[in-house]
Amino acid sequence: TAVVEIKSAGALAHTQNTGRMAVSDIIQHVSVVQEVMRAVMKPEVHYGKIPGTDKPTLYKAGAEVLCMVFRVADTYEVTDLSTPDTVRYRVNCIGTHQVTGVVLGSGLGEASSGEEKYKWRKAISHEEWEDTPANLRRVKHARGKGGTTYKQEQIRTEPADLANTILKMANKRAKMAMVLNVTAASDCFSQDLEDMDEALRDQLARRV
């Protein structure tokens, strides 16, 4: 297996220099991804199945494994798109072959405090909810286990408090995109569904 991994990693860099990959290299490359998934990756650790989808979703731990196998180093270019009311970052993750230094590809990722799961938080108490200005609070109707529904008092989060979390999420999404692009693992895995808002994931699952 070690020999196959080294050859496949080298084939990625070779492709960037020649502009094409031999059919035998493509077959071998895909085989390596599938073998790593079977022999190394663990469900719910490196990848997981999101209800309503036909492919497993690659997790950060799984992306790290693929980077190790194909000798891919990651670097990040961050663009700050924040406004006074919203923290927002767009990140370009660049994958470079560790041995040759050849740039293999890149992936874009973005995160914002305006996303549903960051924009609102559960009120600590009813008193906190009552003391919050009307335009910064809401009552959300949500779906619970077993098809039950419930109401939750929520208040707006302070965007500045989430800046580091938002940047990390943008970096993570960019790296996941880069890894799938560079390793051509999108035949085996999907992206971003892990980070989808719970309500949207629930709607997706109920369509099946």
C-alpha positions as CSV (number, residue, x, y, z in Angstrom):
1,T,0.0,0.0,0.0
2,A,2.8,2.4,0.8
3,V,4.2,2.0,-2.7
4,V,0.8,2.8,-4.2
5,E,0.4,5.9,-2.1
6,I,3.8,7.3,-3.2
7,K,3.1,6.7,-6.8
8,S,-0.3,8.3,-6.6
9,A,1.1,11.3,-4.8
10,G,3.7,11.7,-7.5
11,A,1.2,11.3,-10.2
12,L,-0.7,14.4,-8.9
13,A,2.5,16.5,-9.3
14,H,3.3,15.0,-12.6
15,T,-0.1,15.9,-14.0
16,Q,0.5,19.6,-13.2
17,N,3.8,19.5,-15.2
18,T,2.5,17.6,-18.2
19,G,-1.1,18.8,-18.3
20,R,-2.6,15.3,-18.2
21,M,-2.7,12.1,-16.2
22,A,-2.3,8.6,-17.8
23,V,-5.4,6.4,-17.7
24,S,-3.5,3.9,-15.5
25,D,-2.6,6.7,-13.1
26,I,-6.3,7.7,-12.9
27,I,-7.4,4.1,-12.2
28,Q,-4.7,3.8,-9.5
29,H,-5.5,7.1,-8.0
30,V,-9.2,6.3,-7.6
31,S,-8.2,2.9,-6.2
32,V,-6.1,4.5,-3.6
33,V,-8.9,6.8,-2.4
34,Q,-11.3,3.9,-2.2
35,E,-8.7,1.7,-0.4
36,V,-7.9,4.5,2.1
37,M,-11.6,4.9,2.8
38,R,-12.0,1.1,3.5
39,A,-8.8,0.5,5.4
40,V,-8.0,3.7,7.3
41,M,-11.1,5.9,7.6
42,K,-13.8,5.2,10.2
43,P,-17.5,6.1,9.9
44,E,-18.5,9.1,12.0
45,V,-14.8,9.9,12.6
46,H,-13.4,10.6,9.1
47,Y,-16.7,10.7,7.2
48,G,-20.5,10.4,7.9
49,K,-23.7,9.8,6.1
50,I,-26.1,12.7,6.1
51,P,-29.8,11.6,5.7
52,G,-31.1,12.4,2.3
53,T,-27.8,12.2,0.5
54,D,-26.3,9.5,-1.7
55,K,-22.6,9.9,-0.7
56,P,-20.9,10.2,2.6
57,T,-19.8,13.6,3.7
58,L,-16.1,14.1,4.2
59,Y,-15.1,15.3,7.7
60,K,-12.0,17.4,8.6
61,A,-10.3,14.3,10.0
62,G,-10.8,12.5,6.7
63,A,-9.5,15.4,4.7
64,E,-6.3,15.3,6.9
65,V,-5.9,11.6,6.1
66,L,-6.1,12.3,2.3
67,C,-3.6,15.1,2.6
68,M,-1.2,12.8,4.3
69,V,-1.7,10.0,1.7
70,F,-1.2,12.3,-1.3
71,R,1.5,14.5,0.4
72,V,-0.6,17.7,0.2
73,A,0.4,20.8,2.2
74,D,-2.2,23.5,2.7
75,T,-1.8,27.3,2.8
76,Y,-4.5,29.9,3.1
77,E,-5.3,33.3,1.5
78,V,-8.0,35.1,3.6
79,T,-10.2,37.9,2.3
80,D,-12.1,39.9,5.0
81,L,-15.6,40.8,3.7
82,S,-16.9,41.9,7.0
83,T,-19.3,44.8,7.5
84,P,-20.2,46.7,10.7
85,D,-23.1,44.2,11.3
86,T,-21.6,41.0,10.0
87,V,-18.3,39.1,10.3
88,R,-17.6,37.4,6.9
89,Y,-14.5,35.7,5.5
90,R,-13.7,34.2,2.2
91,V,-10.7,31.8,2.1
92,N,-8.7,30.3,-0.7
93,C,-6.9,27.1,0.4
94,I,-4.0,26.2,-1.9
95,G,-2.8,22.6,-2.0
96,T,0.9,22.1,-2.7
97,H,2.8,18.8,-3.2
98,Q,5.1,18.4,-0.2
99,V,7.9,16.7,-2.1
100,T,8.0,18.7,-5.4
101,G,6.5,22.1,-4.3
102,V,4.1,21.9,-7.2
103,V,0.8,23.7,-6.7
104,L,-1.9,21.0,-7.2
105,G,-5.0,23.0,-6.9
106,S,-7.2,25.1,-4.6
107,G,-10.6,25.4,-3.0
108,L,-12.7,28.3,-1.9
109,G,-14.6,28.5,1.4
110,E,-16.7,31.2,3.0
111,A,-18.4,31.7,6.4
112,S,-20.5,34.5,7.8
113,S,-22.0,35.4,11.2
114,G,-25.2,36.0,9.2
115,E,-25.6,32.2,8.8
116,E,-28.6,30.9,10.7
117,K,-26.6,28.8,13.2
118,Y,-24.3,31.7,14.1
119,K,-26.8,34.6,13.9
120,W,-29.0,33.4,16.8
121,R,-28.5,31.8,20.1
122,K,-30.8,30.4,22.8
123,A,-31.6,32.9,25.4
124,I,-30.1,32.1,28.8
125,S,-33.4,32.9,30.5
126,H,-36.8,34.3,29.7
127,E,-35.7,37.5,31.5
128,E,-32.7,37.9,29.1
129,W,-35.1,37.5,26.2
130,E,-37.5,40.1,27.6
131,D,-34.7,42.5,28.2
132,T,-33.4,42.3,24.6
133,P,-34.7,44.8,22.1
134,A,-37.5,43.4,19.9
135,N,-35.5,43.7,16.7
136,L,-32.8,41.5,18.3
137,R,-34.9,38.6,19.5
138,R,-37.3,36.1,18.1
139,V,-39.2,32.9,18.9
140,K,-38.2,30.1,16.6
141,H,-40.4,27.1,15.8
142,A,-38.2,24.0,15.5
143,R,-38.6,20.3,14.9
144,G,-37.6,17.9,17.7
145,K,-37.1,14.2,17.9
146,G,-39.8,11.9,16.8
147,G,-41.5,14.6,14.7
148,T,-42.3,16.8,17.6
149,T,-42.2,20.6,17.4
150,Y,-41.2,23.2,20.0
151,K,-40.6,26.9,20.4
152,Q,-37.4,28.4,21.5
153,E,-36.6,32.0,22.6
154,Q,-33.5,33.3,20.8
155,I,-31.5,36.5,20.7
156,R,-29.0,37.8,18.2
157,T,-25.4,37.0,18.8
158,E,-22.7,39.6,18.9
159,P,-20.8,39.2,15.6
160,A,-17.5,40.2,17.0
161,D,-17.6,37.4,19.5
162,L,-17.8,34.9,16.7
163,A,-14.9,36.3,14.5
164,N,-12.4,33.5,15.3
165,T,-15.1,30.8,14.9
166,I,-16.2,32.2,11.6
167,L,-12.6,32.3,10.3
168,K,-11.9,28.7,11.4
169,M,-15.1,27.6,9.6
170,A,-14.1,29.4,6.4
171,N,-10.7,27.8,6.5
172,K,-12.2,24.4,7.1
173,R,-14.7,24.7,4.2
174,A,-11.9,25.9,1.9
175,K,-9.7,23.0,2.8
176,M,-12.4,20.5,2.3
177,A,-13.0,22.0,-1.2
178,M,-9.3,21.9,-1.9
179,V,-8.9,18.3,-0.8
180,L,-11.8,17.1,-2.9
181,N,-10.5,19.1,-5.9
182,V,-6.9,18.0,-5.7
183,T,-7.5,14.3,-4.8
184,A,-10.5,13.9,-7.1
185,A,-12.3,12.3,-4.1
186,S,-15.7,13.9,-4.9
187,D,-16.8,10.5,-6.5
188,C,-16.6,9.1,-3.0
189,F,-17.5,12.1,-0.8
190,S,-19.6,15.1,-0.7
191,Q,-18.8,18.4,0.9
192,D,-20.2,21.0,3.4
193,L,-23.3,19.0,4.4
194,E,-21.8,18.5,7.8
195,D,-22.0,22.2,8.3
196,M,-25.5,22.7,7.0
197,D,-28.0,24.2,9.4
198,E,-29.9,21.5,11.2
199,A,-33.3,22.7,9.9
200,L,-32.1,22.5,6.3
201,R,-30.7,19.1,6.8
202,D,-34.0,18.0,8.3
203,Q,-35.9,19.3,5.3
204,L,-33.5,17.5,3.0
205,A,-33.9,14.2,4.9
206,R,-37.7,14.5,4.7
207,R,-37.7,14.8,0.9
208,V,-36.4,11.3,0.6
